[in-house]
């Protein structure tokens, strides 16, 4: 019984290690935008970003993940889980829409990078009820005309 358990655990570890190796798992821990473009669903988003003004200043993680170490990797882990399960079960949406938590992260990062502009635009006690990207949607990913699936609010 003990030998079977040891063999089973060893086999599980080997299968997991092989899976991590063939998927180049460590690439997803970094910040290379090409890694985000591994999925064809991201082609238009990547192309839009590549030809936008933000390409020189920010990569995917700068806008789409928190900057603190632990929250960043929690967010990456949850996103990875959602991406893998969507791919595995064939539930990839035609157009990707950010969840509420993602919208909040992007908003915090907009303000973090553009704090001087935000401070000079709004009074200290003013709290905006809109996201920056509601008006500045094309800044980070370029015009939606590049995409085969244009942005739709509904």
C-alpha positions as CSV (number, residue, x, y, z in Angstrom):
1,X,0.0,0.0,0.0
2,X,2.8,2.4,0.9
3,X,4.7,1.6,-2.3
4,X,1.6,2.2,-4.4
5,X,1.1,5.6,-2.7
6,X,4.8,6.6,-3.4
7,X,4.5,5.5,-7.0
8,X,1.2,7.4,-7.4
9,X,2.6,10.6,-5.9
10,X,5.8,10.3,-8.0
11,X,3.8,9.8,-11.2
12,X,1.6,12.8,-10.4
13,X,4.7,15.0,-9.8
14,X,6.2,13.8,-13.0
15,X,3.1,14.5,-15.0
16,X,2.7,18.0,-13.4
17,X,6.4,18.8,-14.1
18,X,6.0,17.6,-17.7
19,X,2.9,19.8,-18.1
20,X,4.6,22.8,-16.7
21,X,7.6,22.3,-19.0
22,X,5.7,21.8,-22.3
23,X,3.5,24.8,-21.6
24,X,6.5,27.0,-20.8
25,X,4.8,27.9,-17.5
26,X,7.5,30.3,-16.3
27,X,6.9,32.6,-19.3
28,X,3.6,33.5,-17.7
29,X,5.3,34.6,-14.5
30,X,7.0,37.4,-16.4
31,X,5.9,40.6,-18.2
32,X,6.6,39.9,-21.9
33,X,3.5,41.0,-23.9
34,X,4.2,38.3,-26.5
35,X,3.3,35.8,-23.8
36,X,-0.1,37.4,-23.5
37,X,-0.5,37.0,-27.3
38,X,0.0,33.2,-27.2
39,X,-3.8,32.8,-27.6
40,X,-5.3,33.8,-30.9
41,X,-8.2,35.5,-29.2
42,X,-5.7,38.2,-28.0
43,X,-4.3,39.0,-31.5
44,X,-6.3,42.1,-32.1
45,X,-5.7,43.4,-28.6
46,X,-2.0,42.8,-28.9
47,X,-1.9,44.4,-32.3
48,X,-3.8,47.4,-31.0
49,X,-1.4,47.8,-28.1
50,X,1.7,47.3,-30.3
51,X,0.7,50.2,-32.5
52,X,-0.5,52.4,-29.7
53,X,1.3,55.2,-27.7
54,X,1.4,52.9,-24.6
55,X,3.6,50.4,-26.3
56,X,6.7,52.5,-25.5
57,X,5.7,52.9,-21.9
58,X,3.7,50.0,-20.6
59,X,3.3,46.3,-21.1
60,X,0.2,44.1,-20.3
61,X,1.1,43.6,-16.6
62,X,1.6,47.3,-16.1
63,X,-2.0,48.0,-16.7
64,X,-3.8,44.7,-16.1
65,X,-2.2,43.5,-12.8
66,X,-1.6,45.1,-9.4
67,X,1.9,46.2,-8.8
68,X,2.3,44.7,-5.3
69,X,4.0,41.3,-5.6
70,X,1.5,39.0,-3.9
71,X,-1.7,40.6,-5.4
72,X,0.0,40.6,-8.8
73,X,0.6,36.8,-8.8
74,X,-2.8,36.1,-7.3
75,X,-4.3,38.0,-10.2
76,X,-2.1,36.3,-12.7
77,X,-3.0,32.9,-11.2
78,X,-6.7,33.5,-11.3
79,X,-6.5,34.9,-14.8
80,X,-4.5,31.9,-15.9
81,X,-7.0,29.5,-14.3
82,X,-9.9,31.2,-16.2
83,X,-7.9,31.2,-19.4
84,X,-7.0,27.5,-19.1
85,X,-10.5,26.4,-18.2
86,X,-12.1,28.4,-21.0
87,X,-9.6,26.9,-23.5
88,X,-10.0,23.4,-22.1
89,X,-13.8,23.4,-22.2
90,X,-14.1,25.4,-25.4
91,X,-15.9,28.4,-23.8
92,X,-13.7,31.1,-25.3
93,X,-15.9,34.2,-25.9
94,X,-15.9,35.9,-29.3
95,X,-15.1,39.2,-27.6
96,X,-13.2,39.3,-24.3
97,X,-14.8,41.6,-21.6
98,X,-13.0,42.5,-18.4
99,X,-14.6,41.5,-15.1
100,X,-15.3,44.1,-12.5
101,X,-12.1,43.4,-10.6
102,X,-10.0,43.8,-13.7
103,X,-11.7,47.1,-14.5
104,X,-10.8,48.3,-11.0
105,X,-7.1,47.2,-11.4
106,X,-6.8,49.0,-14.7
107,X,-8.3,52.2,-13.2
108,X,-5.9,52.1,-10.3
109,X,-3.0,51.7,-12.7
110,X,-4.2,54.5,-14.9
111,X,-4.3,56.8,-11.9
112,X,-1.0,55.5,-10.6
113,X,0.9,56.3,-13.8
114,X,-1.0,59.5,-14.6
115,X,-1.3,60.9,-11.1
116,X,0.0,64.4,-12.1
117,X,-2.6,64.7,-14.8
118,X,-5.3,63.4,-12.5
119,X,-4.3,65.8,-9.7
120,X,-4.3,68.8,-12.1
121,X,-7.6,67.8,-13.7
122,X,-9.7,67.0,-10.6
123,X,-10.1,68.7,-7.3
124,X,-8.8,66.7,-4.3
125,X,-12.3,66.0,-2.9
126,X,-13.7,65.1,-6.4
127,X,-14.3,61.4,-6.9
128,X,-15.0,60.4,-10.4
129,X,-17.8,57.9,-11.0
130,X,-16.3,56.9,-14.4
131,X,-13.3,54.9,-15.4
132,X,-10.5,56.7,-17.3
133,X,-10.8,54.3,-20.2
134,X,-14.4,55.2,-20.7
135,X,-13.2,58.4,-22.5
136,X,-9.7,57.3,-23.3
137,X,-10.6,53.8,-24.7
138,X,-8.3,53.9,-27.7
139,X,-5.2,55.1,-26.0
140,X,-3.8,51.8,-24.7
141,X,-5.0,49.4,-27.4
142,X,-5.4,51.7,-30.4
143,X,-8.5,52.0,-32.6
144,X,-10.9,49.2,-32.5
145,X,-11.0,49.1,-36.3
146,X,-7.9,46.8,-36.2
147,X,-10.1,44.1,-34.6
148,X,-12.3,41.7,-36.5
149,X,-14.6,42.0,-33.5
150,X,-15.3,45.7,-32.8
151,X,-16.1,46.8,-29.2
152,X,-19.7,46.7,-28.3
153,X,-21.2,47.8,-25.0
154,X,-23.9,45.2,-25.0
